[in-house]
Amino acid sequence: MPTKIDFIGGNTRRCLMAMALPMIAAMFLNMAYNLVDSLWIGNLLGETAYAALTNSTPIILILTSVAMGATNGVSILLSQAIGAKDKRKTESLIATSLIVAIAFSLLVTLVLELSLPFILKDLNTPTETYDMAYSYLAIYVLGYVAVYLYLYFTAVLRSFGNSMFQAVAMLVSTILNAILDPIFIHFIGFHGSAIATLFSQVVCLIFMVVYLKKKKLFSLHITWFDKADVLSLIQKAIPSVIQQSIPAVSTTFLTALVSTYSITAIAAYGITGKLETILFYPAMALNMVLTTIVGQCIGGQRTDRAKDYLKCALKYGCLLLLILSIIIVALSRQLSGFFVNSSDVAAIVGVYFSIVGIGYILNTVTNSFLGVLNGFGKPAKSMLLMIFYYIVVRMPLAYLFSFWGFGLNGIWTAVLISHICAAVASIIVATLQFGTQK
């Protein structure tokens, strides 16, 4: 399959936008997909059910992050092989990575189904929400193979310069989930939402496979499997998985910490997480897009082009996030009412965004530089930065501020401080990497 976009010879802004805009659209559709569950559950079943969904969310985030990280590791290697115009390497990487993806996703599904009760207890899941959270997750996990393979195929397409179809597939899945959710919740109850989600995920994967087969966008033969590629895939995938999973681990930790306050606090934190996706997803999209683009530039030995794309991403990404941050901070209390009709919940949500607000622009800076490091083939450096960002700074500070009596506002302040530290650290490390590459 020929690349859709000439990243090395084409106009920087146009090439970036051609990749980033469909990717951001896909992210927002994914956000809408997840919001559907939250809106229907919160409005039809109330605060306790929404709190149960919040208790389930960290595990879902970790599962999704693992899939995104592993498939992003595939994208790093594929992008560099495509940029170097190495057809044999490209073909063997696709065949090998697909087999590994199927085996790994099946293994994760089995392990999670067996260990869910222990995980929920370790997350301090309240007794009144435990049964609902367990039933939701037990059904959701059954669809993990579909989620994983969907993300795998989108990563492969992205490596070739095709990000448009991801948006189309997400649109179909989101519409389907929006239609099925209220129906299933009405007739089955809380876990009906999980059944609707599972069905939508399977349909999304089928839609993707049919598209790939019909268009014949790239060749795939199992005989091209090369066990020598497995080690390379693991070397790139593990840091990428850890990199993507650490935010979810942090969210899990903070959810457990917030759970010690009240059901109202849990519900409010769940809403902030949903609203934050509006502010996080553009940055995540830039991270993945820059991974692909910079990977091709490095494969083609054009470091100068990689720097041009970074500057362009920072310029337009920060402008977009400035606008979105102002809107969310200003309207956070009102938006909270769409999920749960509670003034106490809305008050907590409003304070959260008033404290953390500026951090989302900094997060865009961080993700842009992390995408560049991934494209350079240095996901381990991005991983270490994420460990610093969340494990060294955010989680200990959140615990300490809470322990010292600053309450929920202390936790929110720790989140802001971690954004500041992450932006500074990522700029320094990526700048040094550019110097080394020269």
Buried (B, 14 or more C-beta within 10 A) or exposed (E): BEBBBEBBEBEBEEBBBBBBBBBBBBBBBBBBBBBBBBBBBBBBBBBBBBBBBBBBBBBBBBBBBBBBBBBBBBBBBBBBBBBBEBEEBBBBBBBBBBEBBBEBBEEBBEEBEEEBEEBBEEBBBBEEBBBBBBBBBBBBBBBBBBBBBBBBBBBBBBBBBBBBBBBBBBBBBBBBBBEBBBEBBEEEBBBBBBBBBBBBBBBBBEBBEEBBEEEEBBEBEEEBBBEEBBEBBEBBBBBBBBBBBBBBBBBBBBBBBBBEBBBBBBBBBBBBBBBBBBBBBBBBBBBBBBBBBBBBBBBBEBBEBBBBBBEBBBEBBBEBBBEBBEEBBBEBBEBBBBBBEBEBBBBBBBBBBBBBBBBBBBBBBBBBBBBBBBBBBBBBBBBBBBBBBBBBBBBBBBBEBBEEEBEBBBBBBBBBBBBBBBBEBBBEBBEEBBEEEE
